[in-house]
Amino acid sequence: MQTSSEDRIRIADASFPKPFTGGLEFNAPAHGTWNIVHIGFKIPGAHQIYICADNCMRGVVMTAAEMGELSRFSSVILEEDDMVFAGRLEESTIEGVTDVLNSLPEVPPVVIVFPVCVHKFMGCDINFIYDELSKRFPDVKFVRGFMDPVMQKRGTTPDQRLRKAMFDIIPDGGKDGSVTVMGCDMPLSKDNDIRKLLEAQGVTVRDEAACKTLEDYYDLGKCSSVICSYPAGVLGTTAFCKRTGRPMVYMPFTFSYDEIDDALGQIGTVPVFNGRVSCERNTAGLKTLLGDNEIALDYTAVPRPLSLARFLISHGFNLKRIYLDAIDPDEKNDFDWLVSNAPDLMLCATMHVKGRRPVRGQGDQKILAIGQKAAWFEGTEYFVNMIEGGGLYGYAGIKAFLKLMEDAFLVPKDTEDIIPRKGLGCSCVI
């Protein structure tokens, strides 16, 4: 096992959980995943304020504009003097946010304030900033965001910390017997065994990703238990459950029948939705359709890409490449299985600088991609356009996913139009 300095490596030779070394990075022009601006706007009625230099502001402003949410977005521009004089950075941040809020038609009930990298570099007193803002605006709930991309390689990521901060304002509303699903940006689909199983028992399901009003968002805290369905949401969901004394079940979209049974068994009686037979029948039909055509997938499409890889390979599909930069530690069993059963499966980095000139398939054979990054690297118009599992789960989720693969294989998409669009599932005008 080794860590590769190249952009691709056989899984049998790859180091777990980091198969690639760091270095100069490339950002593939596939933007369907959500950034911190998209995530922040999930709180209905929240206003976001970013405090940074104007050269860094462009991307977040564009995201807000593309979503049609500029009325809920403001910025405070930092200048050189703010970094020179002691205490000036705190003062500029506090006064800037104050000026923004006083200039709005009405003060919003929730404000997400985003300091940046320089606040850390300068040793800024972040607690003082939020304490002072809370004194000036006692009716506002301030959410502690952070736009610090330079820290993404160490510890938790900015979007993980943002999700936690967003959950910190949800009050403990008492236990009413409902279940709250939180941590994922994609709302539960109708093809989701979590929702189906709970509703069949008469249990109300609240979905953090589907809240329409701030009241809906606060009502998430009225639950008796919590389900987390996305790895990046575990930090925040765990903190919420610890604070409110709620039990948590972690149920990311997996393609393992046994894991599905074990997870669903924690919230109900599994046999009601035991669809192994129909899953196997649908899988066989898809395999007949695809034949030996190559498949590639990427980590943005589903929370457990190695689980999907194991499912596909164990059913005879010609999966050739997985695009990822690191592996979730929870996928160790699937990694070991793939090493033993598909040693030549290629792991391909998405951020390696060589990615700017991707090695694409040759010949007339279709390549089916699962995920936008895989579609871009493979240069194919046949792809499943999905992020974060698309709200799917369980046997119904697998069958819906197989249908998406079938549709993607039969009907080409306009890759050049779709791939650059930011925030799949958000309103977007580009």
Protein Blocks (a to p, Z undefined) as FASTA:
>chain_A
ZZdfbfbdcfklpccfbfbccddddddfbfkbccfklmmmmpghiacdddddfklmmmmm
mmmmmnopmmmgccddddfklmmpghklmmmmmmmmmmmmmmpmbdcfbdcddddfklmm
nopafklmmmmmmmmmmmbccddddddfklmmgcjafklmmmmmmmmmpccebjehiacd
ehiabdcdfklfklmmmmmnopacddfklcfbfklmmmmmmpfbdcdfbfklmmmmmmmm
mmnopacddddddfbfklmmmmmmmnmcfklmmcklmmmmmmmmmmmmnmmaccdddfkl
pmblmlmmmmmmmnopacfbdcdfbdcfklmmmmmmmmmmmmmbccddfkbmklmmccdd
edjbdcddedjklmmmnopabdcddeehlopacjklmmmmmmmmmmmmmmccdfklmmmp
ghihiacfZZ
